[in-house]
Amino acid sequence: MIRLEEIIKFIQDQVIQIQGPYKGIEIEGIAGLRNSDSRYIDWIHQNTKQPQEKAENSISKVIIANPGVNYSEKMKLNGKVLIQVKNPYLIIAKIGNEFFVRKEKPIIHPTAIIDQGAKIGKDVYIGAYSVIDACVIGDNSIIQENVIIRDCVKIGNNVLIKSGAIIGNPGFGFVKDEDGKLFKFPQIGEVIIENYVEIGSNTCIDRGAFSDTIIGSGSKINNLCHIAHNVGIGNQVIITALVNVSGSTIIGSNVWIGPNSTLKGHQIIGDNVLIGAGAVVLGDIPSNEVWVGNPARFLRKNE
């Protein structure tokens, strides 16, 4: 149980107003679709229809909402506490991560295989049966179970790599020789993963050929994705599940790529682009546009 006063202290710089008696209240969790009672904080998403009605009818004692929700007589009679903030969705995420998410304690599991040449920072977690070659892993990073990280990889601080991911294997590149047989193209670049990146389970990120594969700061890659050699991904990019980014594609910052999308390779995707689910992108996309379909085509500006 967490005292509500502790939670309020944590978010106090983002609180617009608190109405109702909050001292002495203890919180057990965050209300969701399947778990809600008076000891759980409820929250009203800023896009919720009829937010006032939802706040008044919630069985939770504490409600987080934007200023559009009023502290009504009904809420007052039921002894509710209304915490008004600008962005309830963001605030509830911060509260959840701070107070209710189980945090991994820094430890290297005895079954993990660690190369003597690996450079591992402070407070790093490495899970069972992971293989860590002579790579670099920054401070406060979490490498879950059964992850493989090759020696060509440099990982920044506060990075999360989930179970089953493989980082730094040679990319898929071939050229035909004089007899028409496929000849392996050398893959001798690196993988550079910057700070605050998250990489999902069973995702593969290939090392570059002659240049590096780069994942920019704050970017998030979901499960079962493939990031090929020489790909450059900017900052704060979201790549959802089952996305295939083929070689030498350059992706700008603040891009969102929908599930099951494919980028064919050797493309430039601008900043602030949204690519719809299942899209097959065959060419460049300018900044600030939404593209959808197979083949992908311009839908509208992304404003």
C-alpha positions as CSV (number, residue, x, y, z in Angstrom):
1,M,0.0,0.0,0.0
2,I,1.2,3.5,-0.9
3,R,0.1,6.6,0.9
4,L,-1.7,9.0,-1.4
5,E,0.4,11.9,0.1
6,E,3.5,10.2,-1.3
7,I,2.0,10.0,-4.8
8,I,0.9,13.6,-4.6
9,K,4.4,14.7,-3.6
10,F,5.8,12.8,-6.6
11,I,3.6,14.6,-9.1
12,Q,3.1,17.9,-7.3
13,D,4.8,20.0,-9.9
14,Q,2.2,18.8,-12.5
15,V,-0.9,19.1,-10.2
16,I,-3.3,21.9,-11.1
17,Q,-5.7,21.4,-8.2
18,I,-6.6,18.8,-5.5
19,Q,-10.2,18.7,-4.2
20,G,-11.4,16.6,-1.4
21,P,-9.7,15.2,1.8
22,Y,-6.7,13.2,0.8
23,K,-4.7,12.8,4.0
24,G,-4.5,9.3,5.4
25,I,-5.7,7.5,2.2
26,E,-3.7,4.5,1.1
27,I,-3.6,3.2,-2.5
28,E,-3.2,-0.4,-3.5
29,G,-3.0,0.0,-7.3
30,I,-4.3,1.6,-10.5
31,A,-7.8,1.0,-11.7
32,G,-8.1,-0.9,-15.0
33,L,-10.7,-2.7,-17.0
34,R,-10.6,-5.8,-14.7
35,N,-9.3,-4.5,-11.4
36,S,-11.0,-1.6,-9.6
37,D,-12.1,-0.9,-6.1
38,S,-12.0,2.0,-3.7
39,R,-8.3,1.5,-2.9
40,Y,-7.3,1.9,-6.6
41,I,-6.6,5.2,-8.3
42,D,-9.0,5.7,-11.2
43,W,-8.1,8.0,-14.1
44,I,-10.0,9.7,-16.9
45,H,-8.3,9.7,-20.2
46,Q,-8.4,13.2,-21.8
47,N,-10.2,11.6,-24.9
48,T,-12.9,9.8,-22.8
49,K,-16.5,10.5,-23.7
50,Q,-18.6,11.7,-20.8
51,P,-15.7,12.1,-18.4
52,Q,-17.8,13.8,-15.7
53,E,-20.2,10.8,-15.6
54,K,-17.3,8.3,-15.4
55,A,-15.6,10.2,-12.6
56,E,-18.8,10.4,-10.6
57,N,-19.7,6.7,-11.1
58,S,-16.2,5.3,-10.4
59,I,-16.0,3.2,-7.3
60,S,-12.5,4.5,-6.7
61,K,-11.8,6.9,-3.9
62,V,-9.3,8.9,-5.9
63,I,-9.7,10.2,-9.4
64,I,-7.1,11.8,-11.7
65,A,-8.6,13.9,-14.5
66,N,-8.0,17.0,-16.5
67,P,-9.6,20.4,-15.5
68,G,-12.7,19.6,-17.6
69,V,-13.9,17.3,-14.8
70,N,-15.5,19.2,-11.9
71,Y,-15.7,18.3,-8.3
72,S,-19.4,17.8,-8.2
73,E,-21.7,17.5,-5.2
74,K,-22.0,13.8,-5.9
75,M,-18.3,13.3,-5.7
76,K,-18.1,15.5,-2.6
77,L,-20.9,13.4,-0.8
78,N,-19.1,10.2,-1.7
79,G,-15.9,11.5,-0.2
80,K,-13.9,11.3,-3.4
81,V,-10.6,13.1,-4.1
82,L,-10.2,14.7,-7.5
83,I,-6.7,15.4,-8.7
84,Q,-6.7,17.7,-11.7
85,V,-3.7,17.5,-14.1
86,K,-3.1,18.6,-17.7
87,N,-2.4,15.1,-19.1
88,P,-3.9,12.2,-16.9
89,Y,-2.6,9.5,-19.3
90,L,1.0,10.7,-18.8
91,I,0.6,11.2,-15.1
92,I,-0.9,7.8,-14.4
93,A,2.0,6.3,-16.4
94,K,4.5,8.1,-14.2
95,I,2.7,7.0,-11.1
96,G,2.6,3.4,-12.2
97,N,6.3,3.2,-13.1
98,E,7.3,4.9,-9.9
99,F,5.2,3.0,-7.4
100,F,3.7,-0.2,-8.9
101,V,6.1,-1.6,-11.5
102,R,8.4,-4.3,-10.1
103,K,11.9,-3.1,-10.7
104,E,14.7,-5.6,-11.6
105,K,17.5,-5.6,-9.0
106,P,21.0,-5.2,-10.6
107,I,22.4,-8.7,-10.9
108,I,24.2,-10.9,-13.5
109,H,22.6,-14.3,-13.4
110,P,25.1,-17.2,-12.9
111,T,24.0,-18.9,-16.1
112,A,24.7,-15.9,-18.3
113,I,27.8,-16.2,-20.5
114,I,29.9,-13.0,-20.3
115,D,32.9,-12.5,-22.4
116,Q,35.9,-11.2,-20.5
117,G,36.2,-8.3,-22.9
118,A,32.6,-7.1,-22.2
119,K,32.4,-3.6,-20.7
120,I,29.4,-3.5,-18.4
121,G,28.3,-0.3,-16.6
122,K,26.8,0.2,-13.1
123,D,23.6,-1.3,-11.9
124,V,23.1,-3.6,-14.9
125,Y,20.7,-6.6,-14.9
126,I,21.6,-9.5,-17.1
127,G,19.1,-12.4,-17.1
128,A,19.5,-16.2,-17.2
129,Y,21.2,-17.8,-20.3
130,S,22.0,-14.6,-22.0
131,V,25.2,-14.5,-24.1
132,I,27.2,-11.3,-23.9
133,D,30.1,-11.0,-26.2
134,A,32.8,-8.3,-25.9
135,C,30.3,-5.5,-26.3
136,V,29.6,-2.3,-24.3
137,I,26.5,-2.0,-22.0
138,G,25.8,1.3,-20.3
139,D,24.6,2.0,-16.8
140,N,21.1,1.0,-15.5
141,S,20.4,-1.2,-18.5
142,I,18.3,-4.4,-18.3
143,I,19.2,-7.4,-20.5
144,Q,16.5,-10.0,-20.0
145,E,16.8,-13.8,-20.4
146,N,18.1,-15.6,-23.5
147,V,19.4,-12.4,-25.1
148,I,22.4,-12.6,-27.5
149,I,24.5,-9.5,-27.8
150,R,27.5,-9.7,-30.2
151,D,30.9,-7.9,-29.8
152,C,30.1,-5.2,-32.3
153,V,27.4,-3.7,-30.2
154,K,27.5,-0.5,-28.1
155,I,24.6,0.0,-25.7
156,G,23.9,3.3,-23.9
157,N,22.3,3.9,-20.5
158,N,18.9,2.9,-19.3
159,V,18.3,0.5,-22.2
160,L,15.8,-2.4,-21.9
161,I,16.3,-5.5,-24.2
162,K,13.7,-8.1,-23.7
163,S,14.0,-11.9,-23.8
164,G,15.0,-13.6,-27.0
165,A,16.4,-10.5,-28.8
166,I,19.5,-10.9,-30.9
167,I,21.6,-7.8,-31.4
168,G,24.6,-7.6,-33.7
169,N,24.5,-10.7,-35.9
170,P,25.8,-10.2,-39.5
171,G,23.4,-8.6,-41.9
172,F,21.8,-10.4,-44.9
173,G,23.9,-9.3,-47.9
174,F,25.1,-11.1,-51.0
175,V,26.5,-10.3,-54.4
176,K,26.7,-12.7,-57.4
177,D,30.2,-13.8,-58.6
178,E,31.2,-14.4,-62.2
179,D,29.5,-17.8,-62.1
180,G,26.3,-16.4,-60.8
181,K,26.8,-17.9,-57.3
182,L,25.9,-15.8,-54.3
183,F,28.9,-14.4,-52.5
184,K,28.6,-13.1,-48.9
185,F,29.0,-9.3,-48.7
186,P,31.2,-8.4,-45.6
187,Q,29.3,-7.3,-42.5
188,I,31.8,-5.5,-40.4
189,G,30.0,-2.5,-39.0
190,E,28.6,-2.0,-35.6
191,V,25.2,-1.6,-33.8
192,I,24.9,1.5,-31.7
193,I,21.9,1.7,-29.3
194,E,21.6,5.1,-27.6
195,N,20.1,5.9,-24.2
196,Y,16.6,5.0,-23.1
197,V,15.9,2.6,-26.0
198,E,13.6,-0.4,-25.6
199,I,13.9,-3.5,-27.8
200,G,11.2,-6.1,-27.7
201,S,11.3,-9.9,-27.4
202,N,12.6,-11.9,-30.4
203,T,13.6,-8.8,-32.3
204,C,16.7,-9.0,-34.4
205,I,18.9,-6.0,-35.1
206,D,21.8,-6.7,-37.6
207,R,25.2,-5.1,-37.5
208,G,26.1,-2.8,-40.4
209,A,28.0,-3.8,-43.5
210,F,30.6,-1.0,-43.8
211,S,28.6,1.6,-41.8
212,D,26.7,1.2,-38.5
213,T,23.2,0.3,-37.6
214,I,22.0,3.0,-35.2
215,I,18.9,3.2,-32.9
216,G,18.4,6.7,-31.6
217,S,17.8,7.9,-28.1
218,G,14.4,7.1,-26.6
219,S,13.2,4.9,-29.5
220,K,11.0,1.9,-28.8
221,I,10.9,-1.3,-30.9
222,N,8.2,-3.9,-30.2
223,N,8.4,-7.7,-30.3
224,L,9.3,-9.7,-33.4
225,C,10.7,-6.9,-35.5
226,H,13.7,-7.1,-37.9
227,I,16.1,-4.1,-38.3
228,A,18.5,-4.9,-41.1
229,H,22.1,-3.7,-41.7
230,N,23.0,0.0,-42.0
231,V,19.5,1.1,-40.8
232,G,19.5,4.5,-39.0
233,I,16.6,5.2,-36.7
234,G,16.2,8.7,-35.1
235,N,15.1,9.7,-31.7
236,Q,11.7,8.9,-30.1
237,V,10.6,6.5,-32.8
238,I,7.9,3.9,-32.1
239,I,8.2,0.7,-34.2
240,T,5.3,-1.6,-33.4
241,A,5.2,-5.4,-33.6
242,L,6.2,-7.4,-36.7
243,V,7.8,-4.5,-38.6
244,N,10.5,-5.3,-41.1
245,V,12.9,-2.5,-41.9
246,S,15.2,-3.6,-44.8
247,G,18.8,-2.5,-45.2
248,S,20.1,1.1,-45.4
249,T,16.8,2.7,-44.6
250,I,17.1,6.0,-42.8
251,I,14.2,6.9,-40.4
252,G,13.9,10.4,-38.9
253,S,12.7,11.3,-35.4
254,N,9.2,11.1,-33.9
255,V,8.1,8.5,-36.4
256,W,5.4,5.9,-35.7
257,I,5.3,2.7,-37.8
258,G,2.2,0.5,-37.5
259,P,2.1,-3.3,-37.0
260,N,3.1,-5.6,-39.9
261,S,4.6,-2.8,-42.0
262,T,7.5,-3.4,-44.4
263,L,10.1,-0.9,-45.6
264,K,11.9,-2.2,-48.6
265,G,15.2,-0.6,-48.0
266,H,17.4,2.3,-49.2
267,Q,14.7,4.8,-48.3
268,I,14.6,8.0,-46.4
269,I,11.7,8.5,-44.0
270,G,11.4,12.1,-42.7
271,D,10.6,13.3,-39.2
272,N,7.1,13.1,-37.7
273,V,5.9,10.5,-40.1
274,L,3.0,8.1,-39.4
275,I,3.0,4.8,-41.3
276,G,-0.2,2.8,-41.1
277,A,-0.6,-0.9,-40.1
278,G,0.3,-3.3,-42.8
279,A,1.8,-0.7,-45.1
280,V,4.4,-1.7,-47.7
281,V,6.7,1.4,-48.2
282,L,8.5,1.3,-51.5
283,G,9.9,4.9,-51.6
284,D,10.9,7.9,-49.6
285,I,8.4,9.7,-47.3
286,P,8.7,13.4,-46.6
287,S,8.5,14.8,-43.1
288,N,5.1,15.4,-41.5
289,E,3.0,13.0,-43.6
290,V,0.7,10.0,-43.1
291,W,1.1,7.0,-45.5
292,V,-1.0,3.9,-45.6
293,G,-1.7,0.8,-47.7
294,N,0.1,-1.6,-50.1
295,P,1.8,-0.1,-51.8
296,A,1.9,2.8,-49.3
297,R,0.5,6.1,-50.5
298,F,0.1,9.5,-49.1
299,L,-3.1,10.0,-47.0
300,R,-2.8,13.4,-45.3
301,K,-0.4,15.7,-43.5
302,N,0.5,14.7,-40.0
303,E,-0.1,17.8,-38.0
